[in-house]
């Protein structure tokens, strides 16, 4: 067989949490066709991977790149850190199905401006992604808040039976057109007023489609255990897998409680298919939320509509300069964005180590001063938490960002280095890989990423940058096989 590309002498970590091995990998068109000691004379091109690790492309399970994969299809913050697939539509906000005639409500404004919401149905969004041909693959959830905004005249109440029926119709259509499932952002004011019945009614559509439910819990602060109970009740009643988004214990009074949180997941997983994702930082980032304004931890303002000149400073400094208390200063700045340094390092490590935790960046690409997780989440896991902190072996770290994620979201023939799978691959230096993005200088590409392939084509090299855009939209496939694998992990 004539190979299109041959990756020679790589240390392969295959995404299945198995021991590494040294071998060659051959690619023809989009797929891996051979693994072993292969004849280089059969290859059109050869990359010497001696001393480097070859892993599956990283799958970012928690992103807000919905409109950016279309408007900025080179996806530099993602491809430069080895991400080959991005899952959008998290936290209850999605670009489709939606057409806005006014400015997007909070937090839909994280995804873009009014003109960026122009996909009346999920199929139109799929078409737009494929026409843009981003550098990475894209799969999408449907946002609960987006559905609410489509049918409700007031987001600060629960939906009526008729509004729920309309949302169910839209969700059902999106699932038929390839959506992965439903996400909620119940902590945000635009969804917090909904009751549990509203969420459960929508998740019944997921049951019929064998799809997934992901949730930004109603709170990640003091009431987190009760919020988890709600998520698990919904999952049990609807008989659907549940993923808790960016699992954390936020707020100084909540630090150390991840022990209880993870025990609760352990109990739930005995009867429910459950997982979670996490980003490797002790700070969160979102819109400026008055309920999170406190003097217990630093709050950094990343943007402000009425006062853009005040962005790039701590809220405490802004308040001092304005002669206001923190809450009144925050009111002056809104709508605005913020980074909240609201987590404990031991809690973050405890969640990262948990066997069912996947890696998701939760990056905000439209933020003018983004949280460094946008550019650095995956190399930070590999460099800081794996190599330096020795939190887990490299094989486990890779599994958390590849094989586990592909299984959880039923991304067929992705997430593992295996003959017949799509050649989404990352070649990196295990001794050099590290994030360089910081809170002060967040827009910095990682070090140590040698080459990235998407669907068999070289898409990025550290020496030359983005080389091509070879991504596509990934529609939801039947999840029975994935669910059975995950039940084995859960047990």
N, C-alpha and C positions, 0 to 999 in steps of 0.2 A: 504493500500500500504506500502511495506517495503522500507524505505529510505536508500540510501547509506550513505548520510551525512545529518546532521541537524545543522544549524546555529541558535542558540537559543538566543532569546531576543535581537536581534540587532535593532539599530535605522536605519531604512532603508531610504536611499535617492535613489530613483529609476532611476534617470537619465533623468526624464521628466520635471525637474524644478518644481516639486510639493512638498507640505509640507512633512516633514519627518513623519514616523510612526514607532511604535515598533511592531515587528512581528518576527516569526521564518521563515526560508527559508529551504526547503528540496530539496536535489539534488539526482537524480537517473541517473547514467551513466554521460552523458554530459549535462543534462538539469535541469533547475529549474522545479520542478513538483508541488510544493505547497508553498503557502505563507499564514501565519496566525498563530493562536495558535495551534500548532501541538503536537501530542503525542510523547514524546521522546523515548518511549519504542519501537517505530517502526523503530528506526534509528540504523544503524550499528556503526556510530561514531557521536559524538556530540561535537560542539565547543560552549563554553559559550561566547556570544558576548555582555553581559550586559555592558552598558556604552560605547560601541564601535559603530562606523558607518559602515554599510555595503552598498557599492555602486557598480555599474557596474565597471568592469575592465576599466582602463583608456586606451583611444585610442590615440596613438601618431600619429597625422596626418601628421607630417613633420619630416622625419628621413632620414638618409643616412646609414642605416644598411644593405644595399643591400647584400654585401658579408659577413658581419659579422654574420648574422643570420645562415649562413652555416658554416663559419670557427670557430665561437665562439658561438655555439648554446645555451649555458646556458643564454646568454643575460642578464648578471647580472646588468648592468647599467639600464636596462629597468624594469625587473621583480622586482627588489628591490625597485622601486618607485611606484609600482602598475600598471605599463603598462602591458596590456594583449594582445594588438594588435598594431603592428607597420606598418605604411604605408611608403614604400620605393619608390625610383625612382623620388625623388623631384628635383627641380631646374634644370631640363633638363638633369640630369645624372642618368643613371640606369645601372645595371649589365647586363641587357639583353634587347633586343637581341644584343649580341656583342661577337666577338672574336677578341682579339688584337694580332697583330704580332710585335708591338713596345710598348714602354711605354705609358700609358694612358695620353692624353693631359689634361691640366688644364681646368676645375676643376674635370675631371673624376678621377684624381689621388687621390681625397678625398676618393674614394671608395675602393682603394686597389692598388695592383701592377698588372703588365701585366698578370701574371698567374691567377689572380682572375677573369679575364673577359673571361669566357670559356663557355658561354651559347649562342649558335648561334641563338636560337629562344626562345620565351617566355616559351614554354612548357618545355624545358630543365631546365629552371630556377625553374619553379614550381616543377618539379620532384626533383631537388636538395634540395629545401627547405623541401619538405615532407620527403625525405630520411634523412636529418639532424635532423628533428623533433626538432626545436628550442623550447625554453621555452615559447615563445610568438607566437601568430598568426601573419601571414605576409600577407599583400596585397600590390600590386605594380602598380605604374605608369610606363609608358614608357618615357624615357628621349629624348627630341628633340636633344640635343647635341650628345647623343649616336647614334641616327639615322644618324645624319650628319656625324659623324666620320666613320660610316659604309660605306657610299657611296661617300664621298667627299675627294679629294686629298688636299684640302686647306680649312680650317675652317674659314678663315678670309675674306670670301666673301659670297654673297648670293648663294643659290643653283640654278642650272640650272633646266629647266623643266624636263629633264630626271632624274636628281638626286631627285627631288621632287617626281616623280612617283615611284622611287625605295623606297623612305622613306615611302610613302603611303602604298605600298604593305607590307612592314615590320610591320608598325603600324596596318594595317588591320588584319594581321595574329595574332599579339599579343593580340589585342582586342578580337578576336575569341577564343583565348586560356585563357582568363580571366583577362587581364589587366584592371585596373580601368579607365584608360584614358591616357592623354598626359600631360607631364610637360615641361615647358621651363625655361631656365636660361638666359634670354636675356641680363642681365647685364655683363655676362662674355664675354671676348674677343672671345672665340670660338663659340659664337652664336650671338654676338652683330651685326655682319655684315649682318646677315640675314634680309631681308625686311619683312614687314607685310604680303605681299602676300604669302610668304613661310609658315608662321605660319598658315594663314587662310586656305591654301590648305590642310595642314595636319589636321586641326581641322574638316574639312568636313568628315573625317573618323569617328570622334567622333559623329557627327550628326547621321550617319547611325547606329552606335552602341549604341546610347543613353548613351554615356560615358561623362566624365568630363574633364575640362581643368584647370590646375593649373599653375600659372606663378610666377616666380621670375622676377619682373618687369625689364624693360630695365634700369631703374635707380630708386633708393630710395632716391636720393639726390635732388638737386634743381628742376630737371625736372620731379618729381614724378607725378604731375597731368597729364601731357601729356602722361606719360607712362601708367597711369591708363586708360586714354582715349583709347589708343591702345588696351589694354586688353579687354575693354568693346566693342570696335568695333568688335574685333574678336569674342567675345562671341555672340554678337547680330547677326552678319552675319552667323555664324555657327549654331546658335540656340542651344548653349550648356551652361551648368552651368560653371561659372568661380570662381575660388578660388585664391585670391591674397596671395602668400606665405609670411610668416614672415613680415606682414605689419609693416612698421616703417617709420619715417622721420629721415634719417641718415644725419650726418654732422651738426656742430654747427650753420651754417647759415640756417638750415632747422628746427631747434627746434621750437616747438609750432604750426607747420602747420598740425598736425593731425586733428585739427578742420576742416580745409578745406578738408583734405583727406576723413574724415568720411562723410562730407556733400556730397562729390562726390559719395561715395558708396550709400548713401541714395537716391540720384537722380537716380543712375543707377538701383537700385533694384526695381524701379517702373516698369521697363520693362525687367529686366534681372535677372535670378537666380544667385545671387552672394554671396560670402562669403569670409572669410579671416582666416588666422591663425596667431598666435603670440606666441613668447616665453617671459617669465617673467623676462627679464634682460635688462639692459641699454647698453650692449655690444654685438656686433655681432662677428662672427668668420668664417673664410674661408681661402682660399689661400691668400698669400700676393699680393695685387693688387696695382700696382704703381699709379693708379688713385685715390686710397684712402689714399695715403701717405700725411700726413699733420702734422703740429704742433698744430692743434686746439684741439686735444684730444690724450690721451695715446694710443700707439699701442704696444702690447705685442707679441713677436715672439715665436711661439709654436714649430716650427721645421724649419730646413733649410737643404736642400740636400748638398750644397757645404760646409756649415759651421755649422754642427750640434753642435759644441762646443759653438756656440753663442746663441743657443735657450734658452728660459727661461729668457729672458731679454727684457726690453723695447727697442724699435727701437731707441729711442733718446739716450739711454746709449750706445748702440752698435755704433751708428754714432759718438758719442763723442770719444769713445775709438779708432775708426778707423780713426779719423780725417776727416770725410766725412760729407756732408749734408745728410738729411734724405733720399732723393730720391736716391742718389748714394749708400748709405748704403743698401737700400732695393734692389737695382739692384745686389749688391754683394751677398745678401742672397738668391735670387730666384734660383730655386723654393723653396717656403717656405710657412709656415702657420702663421696666425696672429689672435689675438683678438683685435677688434677695439672698444674702449669705446666711441662710436659715437652717443649715444642717450640721450634724456632728460627723466627724471623719470616721469614727468607729461604726456608726450606723450605716454610712455609705459602704464601707468595706463588708459589713455583715450581709447587706443586701446583694452586693456584687458576687459574693461567694456562694450564695444560695443556689442550689442545683437547677432550679427552674427559671433563673433570671437570665433574660436576654439583654443585649446591649442596644440601646436606642439613644440617639444624640439629643432629641428634642430641640434641635437648633432652630433659631428664628432667622431665616435668611434675609428678611426685609428690615431687620433692625439695623440702624446705621452704626451702632456700636454693639455688636452681638456678643452674647455669652460665648466664651471660647469653645464650648462644646460643639458649635457649628462646624468648626474646622478641625477639632482635635480629639473628639471622643474616643475613637477606635484606637489610634496610636497611643493615647493615654492609658487605656486598659493594658495594651501590650507592653508599653515601655515602663510606665510608672507602677501600675498595680501588679503586673505579672513579673517583670524583670527586676525591678527595684524593691518593691514591697513584698514580692514572693507570695502574693495572695493565693495564687493557684498556678498549676503548670500551664505552659504555653498551649498544650493540647486542649485544656479545659477552656482557656480564654478564647481560642479560635472557635470551639464548639458553640460558645455562648453568642457568637456573632455570625455564625454560618449555619451549621447543621441544625441546631436547636430551633433557630428562627425560621428556617425553611420548612421544617416539620410543623411548627406551630401554625404558620400561615398557609400551609399547603402549597408552597411554591415548588411545583413539580420539576425535578431534574435540576434543582439549584441547591446550593449550600453544602455540597459534598464533591470531592474530587473522585470521580467514578466514571468508568467507561460508559459512554452514552449520554452523560450529563452535559449540559451547556457549559462551555468553557468561560465561566465567570471566575477569574483567578487573580490573585495578588501575590507578587513576588517581593519579599521584603527582607531586610537585614535585621535579624533578631537582636543583635547587639547594639544597633543604632536607632531602631525605630522609637520615636518619641513625639509627643505633641509639642509644638512651639508656640501655639496660640495661647495668649495669656489674657487676663482680665484687662490689662492695660493696653495690650496690642493683640486684639482677638483675631484679626484677619491674617493668619500666618499658616502656610502649608506645613504639614508634618515632615519630619526627617525620616529617612530609612525606607520609604516606599520606592522600590526599584521600578516595577512595571505592573500595570493593571490591564487585564483583558476583560472585555465585555462581549458576550456572545461570540467568542473566538477571535476577536480583533483587538489589537493593542489600542488602548484608549488613553493611556497616561503613562509617562515615564518621568521620573524625578528630574532627569537631565534636560528634558525638553518641554515638559508640561503636557497639556491636553493634546492628543494626536488625532482624535477622531471621535465621532458620536455614534455609538452603536447600540444604544439602549432601545427598549420597546416597552409597550404596556403589557403587564402580566395579568391576565384575567383569572379570577378564581376558578379553580378546578374542584372536582369532587374531593372532599376532605376525609373520606372514610379511612384511607390508608394512613394519612397523617395523624388522625385522631387515635388510631390504634397504636401507633408508635409512641405517641405522647402518653397514652394511658400506661404503657410499659414503664416510661420514665417516672410518671407519677407514683407508680406502685413501688 
